[in-house]
Amino acid sequence: MEVLFQNEGFRQYMVMEGKFLKEQEFECNMLLHFEGKMLLPIQMQWKNGNACICYEMSGAVTVEQYFEQQEFGIRELQGLFQAYLNAYEEVETYLLTPDGLLLHPRYIFYMPGQRDFRFCYYPRESGRVLTEITELVEFCMKHTRHRDSEAVLFIYGLYHQLLEESIDVNIIQEYIQGFGIQEEEPVKVPDDKSQEKPKPPEAEEPIILASKESDSKHKQLWFYVYAGLSGIVAVFDCLFVIRFLMVTRSDADIKVSIVLTILLMIFVYSAVQANRKRIPPIKALKDEGESETVPVQEPPVELVRECAEKEEMIEGETMVLETVQKQMASVWELQEQEGAGIRIQLNRLPGVVGRKISEVDYVMNGDGVSRRHALLFLSGEELYVQDLGSTNGTYVNGVRLIGEEPMRLRETDVLMIGGKRYLINRNKPFM
């Protein structure tokens, strides 16, 4: 079997060729009409009279490549072997030999956006299943997250089970059921909030800030009203006092002057109170000329307390908060892997990445970078990226983001924008 990789535009294909396909006309015909969900999308091609099986692998990455950098948790392990059981049942439904399922990590594909696994099928002689499934379990053992006790117990228990008994799909099925792990439901479930992908922060904060600004203008208006009335009353009061002293000497003028003086005191007091209650508007707007708003990121309370214990309070709490904000601003960064190795500090999140200076927070030049290419934002303390409908797409570890679905970024992940690769770093805050 010869394996080739081809690119057609933004689509990626894995092509399998071999002389053995000539003798498997029935299985090739069944693969051509295969409509199951556990295999990668299949196309049949013929080159020089020989059949070739083409699998579309766009948006997927091999298990071997992905889990060399990541580690298996209990959910990934359960999902992998449950997916194998589902694929086993599907190929049997289409009268295909389950021995044709390729179980080497190089031919099993993981879809990070859907957290699901897909397999490849190649007609071949039987007898290699035991070797491949043992190698798959050994690969999982090597890359299991050892802090996850359930994952360790699961994979080592399965390995010993396979060593003690002859290989059988029922062994895996019974072991999974006996371990007490249920099949994981798909991630995209609208009613299950615990399984939802984190969404980018919506622009709700500017609405609150706008109400504060309008309220401030309202109080500022009342200040000028009271000040104006105070001036008018003061003028009339002075006129009646002058009239009494120089012209009439009437008691009525004195009474009117007393009333105007009381009114003057009331208006002056109201103007002073309105002036004290005026709050300057808190604007979270970007630079002049931009329409988007960025909500202010508040520092964690625990971090403020730690800084308060270790920093001398010279200028009160303001000094501590400024220290925390500087500390928080340099946590995440992008490091260019080619060229000069430029580091981009992500000190403004959420932030838009793109080519047009007036519409983005972080400018990236390049022919493949769109005007507004991608959005970087935080969900809790985790960093996520979302493609904003860019022409050439956004890639994480070689996997292109699907639609507007965000993907979590971890340390040492590689983010590719416009042909340039950036290494994700998370600096430890200074103490």
C-alpha positions in Angstrom: 0.0 0.0 0.0 1.4 3.4 -1.0 0.0 6.5 0.7 0.2 10.0 -0.9 -1.0 13.4 0.2 -2.6 15.9 -2.1 -3.9 19.5 -1.9 -6.6 20.9 -4.1 -7.2 24.5 -3.1 -8.1 24.4 0.6 -9.0 20.7 0.6 -6.5 18.0 1.7 -6.7 14.4 0.5 -4.9 11.2 1.5 -4.6 8.8 -1.5 -4.1 5.1 -1.0 -2.8 3.0 -4.0 -2.0 -0.7 -4.2 -2.1 -3.7 -6.5 -4.3 -5.5 -4.0 -7.2 -3.2 -4.9 -7.4 -4.9 -8.3 -8.5 -8.1 -6.6 -11.1 -6.5 -4.4 -13.6 -5.2 -6.9 -16.6 -5.9 -4.5 -15.1 -4.1 -1.5 -14.1 -1.1 -3.7 -17.7 -0.9 -5.0 -19.1 -1.0 -1.5 -16.7 1.8 -0.4 -17.9 3.8 -3.3 -21.5 3.7 -1.9 -20.4 3.9 1.8 -22.6 6.4 3.7 -21.4 5.7 7.3 -20.2 8.4 9.6 -17.1 6.8 11.1 -14.9 6.9 8.0 -13.5 9.9 6.4 -15.3 11.1 3.2 -14.4 8.6 0.5 -13.8 9.1 -3.2 -12.7 6.4 -5.7 -10.3 7.3 -8.5 -8.6 5.3 -11.2 -5.1 5.9 -12.4 -3.6 3.9 -15.2 -6.3 1.3 -14.8 -5.6 1.0 -11.0 -8.2 1.9 -8.3 -7.2 4.5 -5.7 -9.0 5.3 -2.5 -9.1 9.1 -1.7 -10.0 10.2 1.8 -10.7 13.9 2.4 -8.9 14.9 5.6 -9.7 18.7 5.6 -10.2 19.9 9.2 -8.7 16.7 10.7 -5.3 15.8 12.0 -3.8 12.4 12.5 -3.9 10.9 16.0 -0.1 10.4 15.8 0.5 14.0 15.1 -2.0 15.6 17.4 -1.3 13.5 20.5 2.4 13.8 20.2 1.9 17.3 21.5 -1.3 16.7 23.6 -2.2 14.0 26.0 -5.1 11.5 26.2 -7.6 12.1 28.9 -10.4 9.7 29.9 -12.8 11.3 27.5 -10.4 11.1 24.5 -9.6 7.4 25.3 -13.2 6.4 25.7 -14.1 8.4 22.5 -11.4 6.7 20.5 -12.3 3.1 21.3 -16.0 3.8 21.2 -15.5 5.3 17.7 -13.6 2.1 16.7 -16.6 0.0 17.9 -19.0 2.2 15.9 -16.8 1.9 12.8 -16.6 -1.8 13.2 -20.4 -2.1 13.2 -20.7 0.2 10.2 -18.3 -1.7 7.9 -20.0 -4.9 8.8 -23.3 -3.4 7.8 -21.9 -2.7 4.3 -20.6 -6.3 4.1 -17.0 -5.2 4.4 -14.3 -7.1 6.4 -13.6 -5.2 9.7 -9.9 -6.3 9.3 -9.7 -3.5 6.7 -9.9 -0.8 9.3 -6.5 0.8 9.6 -5.7 1.1 13.3 -2.2 2.6 13.2 -2.3 6.2 14.7 -1.0 7.5 11.4 -4.3 6.6 9.7 -6.7 7.5 12.5 -7.8 11.1 12.4 -9.0 13.4 15.2 -11.3 16.4 14.6 -10.5 18.9 17.4 -13.5 21.1 16.6 -15.9 18.2 17.0 -13.8 16.2 19.5 -14.4 13.1 17.4 -12.4 10.4 15.6 -12.6 9.1 12.0 -11.0 6.0 10.5 -9.8 4.8 7.1 -10.5 1.5 5.4 -8.3 -0.4 3.0 -9.1 -3.9 1.6 -6.3 -6.2 2.7 -5.5 -9.6 4.0 -6.6 -10.5 7.5 -4.3 -11.2 10.4 -2.9 -7.8 11.2 -5.7 -6.6 13.6 -4.1 -8.0 16.7 -0.8 -6.3 16.0 -2.3 -2.9 15.1 -4.7 -2.7 18.0 -1.9 -3.6 20.4 0.3 -0.9 18.9 -2.6 1.5 19.2 -3.1 0.7 22.9 0.6 1.0 23.5 0.7 4.4 21.7 -2.2 5.6 24.0 -0.4 4.3 27.1 2.7 6.4 26.1 0.6 9.6 25.6 -1.9 9.3 28.4 -2.2 12.1 30.9 -0.8 10.4 34.0 -2.5 13.0 36.3 -5.8 11.7 35.1 -6.2 8.6 37.3 -9.3 7.3 35.4 -7.4 7.5 32.1 -4.4 5.6 33.5 -6.6 2.8 34.9 -8.6 2.6 31.7 -5.8 2.2 29.3 -3.6 -0.1 31.4 -6.6 -2.3 32.2 -7.4 -2.6 28.5 -3.8 -3.4 27.7 -3.7 -6.3 30.3 -7.1 -7.5 29.1 -5.7 -7.8 25.5 -2.6 -9.7 26.7 -4.6 -12.2 28.6 -7.3 -13.0 26.0 -7.4 -13.4 22.2 -8.4 -10.2 20.4 -12.1 -9.7 20.0 -14.2 -6.6 19.5 -16.5 -7.9 22.2 -13.7 -7.7 24.7 -13.4 -4.0 24.1 -17.2 -3.5 24.3 -17.5 -5.4 27.6 -14.5 -3.7 29.0 -15.8 -0.2 28.3 -19.2 -1.1 29.7 -17.6 -2.7 32.8 -15.4 0.3 33.4 -18.5 2.4 33.8 -17.9 5.0 31.1 -20.8 6.1 29.0 -20.5 7.1 25.4 -19.8 10.8 25.3 -22.5 12.9 23.6 -21.6 15.3 20.8 -20.2 18.6 21.9 -22.8 20.7 20.0 -25.8 20.3 22.1 -27.9 23.5 22.4 -29.6 22.6 25.6 -26.5 21.4 27.5 -24.7 24.5 28.7 -21.9 22.4 30.2 -20.9 21.1 26.7 -21.2 24.4 24.8 -18.2 26.0 23.3 -17.3 29.3 24.9 -18.7 32.2 22.8 -16.8 35.4 22.1 -17.8 38.2 24.5 -20.7 40.1 23.1 -20.8 43.9 23.1 -23.0 44.3 26.2 -20.6 46.4 28.2 -20.8 49.5 26.0 -24.5 49.6 26.6 -24.0 49.8 30.3 -21.3 52.4 29.8 -23.6 54.4 27.5 -26.3 54.5 30.2 -23.7 55.8 32.7 -22.7 58.5 30.3 -26.3 59.6 29.6 -27.0 59.6 33.4 -23.9 61.8 33.9 -25.1 64.2 31.2 -28.5 64.3 32.9 -27.0 65.3 36.2 -24.8 67.9 34.4 -27.9 69.4 32.9 -29.5 69.8 36.3 -26.4 71.5 37.6 -26.6 74.2 35.0 -30.4 74.6 35.5 -29.9 75.2 39.3 -27.0 77.5 38.6 -29.0 79.6 36.1 -32.0 79.9 38.5 -29.7 80.9 41.3 -28.3 83.7 39.1 -31.8 85.0 38.1 -33.1 84.9 41.7 -29.9 86.8 42.9 -30.4 89.5 40.4 -34.1 90.1 41.4 -33.2 89.9 45.1 -30.6 92.7 44.6 -33.1 94.8 42.7 -35.7 94.6 45.5 -33.1 95.4 48.1 -31.9 98.5 46.2 -35.5 99.6 45.6 -36.2 99.3 49.4 -33.1 101.2 50.4 -33.2 104.1 47.9 -36.9 104.5 46.8 -39.9 103.0 48.6 -38.9 101.9 52.1 -41.9 99.5 51.9 -42.4 96.4 54.0 -43.6 94.5 50.9 -40.2 94.9 49.3 -38.5 93.5 52.4 -40.8 90.4 52.4 -40.2 89.8 48.7 -36.5 90.1 49.2 -36.6 87.6 52.1 -38.5 85.1 49.9 -36.0 85.5 47.0 -33.1 85.0 49.4 -34.6 81.7 50.6 -35.1 80.6 47.0 -31.6 81.6 46.2 -30.2 79.5 49.1 -32.3 76.5 47.9 -31.1 76.8 44.3 -27.5 77.3 45.3 -27.6 74.2 47.6 -29.2 72.1 44.8 -26.5 73.2 42.3 -23.8 72.2 44.8 -25.4 68.8 45.3 -25.8 68.3 41.5 -22.1 69.2 41.0 -21.0 66.6 43.6 -23.0 63.8 42.1 -21.7 64.3 38.6 -19.6 61.2 37.6 -17.3 61.5 34.6 -18.3 59.0 31.9 -16.2 55.8 31.9 -15.4 55.1 28.3 -14.2 51.8 27.0 -14.0 52.9 23.4 -11.1 52.3 21.1 -9.1 55.0 19.5 -11.0 57.8 17.8 -12.5 56.7 14.5 -13.3 53.1 15.5 -16.7 51.8 16.2 -16.0 48.6 18.3 -15.7 48.6 22.0 -13.4 46.6 24.3 -14.7 45.6 27.8 -12.3 46.3 30.6 -10.8 43.1 32.0 -10.9 43.0 35.8 -8.0 41.4 37.6 -8.7 38.3 39.8 -9.4 39.0 43.4 -6.9 36.4 44.6 -4.1 38.1 42.5 -5.0 41.4 44.1 -4.7 39.9 47.6 -1.3 38.3 46.8 0.1 41.6 45.5 -1.4 43.4 48.5 0.6 41.1 50.8 3.9 41.5 49.0 3.8 45.1 47.8 4.2 48.1 50.1 1.1 50.2 50.0 2.6 53.6 49.3 -0.2 55.2 47.3 -3.1 53.1 48.4 -5.0 50.5 46.4 -4.4 52.3 43.1 -0.7 51.2 43.1 -1.7 47.5 43.6 -4.3 47.5 40.8 -1.9 49.1 38.4 0.7 46.4 39.2 -1.9 43.6 38.7 -3.0 45.0 35.4 0.6 45.2 34.1 1.0 41.6 35.3 -2.1 40.4 33.6 -1.3 42.2 30.4 1.7 40.1 29.6 0.4 36.6 30.2 -0.3 35.4 26.7 1.9 36.2 23.7 2.4 35.1 20.0 6.0 34.4 18.9 6.7 34.3 15.2 8.5 31.1 14.3 10.0 32.4 11.0 11.9 35.5 10.3 13.0 37.7 13.3 10.9 35.8 15.8 8.8 38.8 16.7 6.8 38.5 20.0 3.3 40.0 20.2 2.1 40.7 23.7 -1.7 40.0 23.9 -2.4 42.8 26.4 -5.7 43.8 24.9 -8.3 41.0 24.9 -10.6 40.5 23.2 -8.6 41.7 20.2 -9.0 41.5 16.5 -6.1 40.3 14.3 -5.9 41.5 10.7 -4.3 43.7 8.0 -6.3 47.0 8.2 -4.9 49.2 10.9 -8.1 51.1 11.7 -10.2 48.0 12.3 -7.9 45.7 14.3 -6.0 45.6 17.6 -3.0 43.6 16.3 -1.7 44.3 12.8 -0.3 41.4 10.8 1.1 42.1 7.3 1.1 39.6 4.5 -0.7 38.7 1.3 -2.8 36.0 3.0 -4.0 38.1 5.9 -7.5 39.4 5.6 -8.6 42.9 6.7 -10.3 41.4 9.8 -8.8 37.9 10.0 -9.4 36.4 13.5 -10.6 37.2 17.0 -8.6 36.3 20.1 -10.5 36.3 23.4 -10.4 34.9 26.9 -12.9 32.5 28.5 -12.0 32.4 32.2 -8.2 32.1 32.0 -8.1 30.2 28.7 -7.3 31.7 25.4 -9.5 31.1 22.3 -9.3 32.0 18.7 -12.2 32.5 16.2 -12.0 33.0 12.5 -13.8 36.1 11.2 -14.6 34.7 7.8 -11.1 35.2 6.4 -10.3 34.2 2.8 -7.4 32.0 3.5 -8.6 30.7 6.9 -7.1 30.4 10.4 -5.2 27.2 11.4 -4.3 25.7 14.8 -1.7 22.9 14.7 -2.4 22.5 11.0 -6.2 22.2 11.5 -8.4 24.8 9.8 -11.1 26.4 12.0 -14.6 25.6 10.8 -17.0 28.5 10.3 -17.2 30.8 13.4 -16.6 28.0 15.9 -13.9 29.1 18.4 -11.0 26.8 19.3 -9.0 26.8 22.5 -5.3 27.7 22.3 -2.8 26.0 24.6 0.8 26.6 25.3 3.1 25.4 22.5 0.2 25.4 20.0 1.0 26.8 16.6 -1.4 29.4 15.2 -1.1 30.1 11.4 -2.5 33.3 9.9 -1.8 34.2 6.3 1.0 31.7 5.9 2.9 32.8 9.0 3.2 30.5 12.1 3.0 31.9 15.6 3.9 29.8 18.7 1.5 30.3 21.6 3.3 31.2 24.9 2.0 31.9 28.3 4.4 33.8 30.5 4.4 33.2 34.2 3.5 36.4 36.0 6.2 37.9 38.2 5.7 38.0 42.0 
